[in-house]
Amino acid sequence: MVVLNKITTKTGDDGTSGLATGERRRKNDLRFEAIGSIDETNATIGVARLHAGSVLDPFLAAIQNDLFDLGADLSTPDTAKTRALRVTEAQVARLEQETGALNAMLSPLTSFILPGGSPGAAHLHQARTVARRAERTMVALAGQESLSPLALQYINRLSDFLFVAARTANDAGRADRLWVPGANRGGPP
């Protein structure tokens, strides 16, 4: 159980923050960049939930909880001797299953989609791009330090889910706006 009695601790005034192990690192350390990107992803999903509708809300609520698990996973390096909360195969599998179930209700794509359409879809597309940025940061971190493969799988699956969820929020894909290659390449009329 997490207990937060005091929010302002002043321990970060020197530009450092603590990992779950107690180790202090600079706040711009790549591990903290990854943790911050996951937090940002969670916040954008919170905004998307305000617009995405009741069908998607339970999925998004579960993902928000998972993202705290992912943050805990990232805050405890694999080299730590302490027991850590890690993303599990079951969480990755659930996300894959939910993505597949939603996608099965959509018509196949004939082009790439322009982000937007309904407000819910627009916010879900934004959350997807933030999740992709978080993934890029995590991949960079994995190039420097050991990182849970399941953490990387989860963040990769999340952007897939958010894409399908955005299509779902766009009237099951019927309100998707498709990219028309070269549509504006002609000269002035």
Summary of the structure (lengths in Angstrom):
residues: 189
radius of gyration: 18.9
end to end distance: 65.4
largest distance: 68.3
contacts: 534
relative contact order: 0.16
helix: 53%
strand: 5%
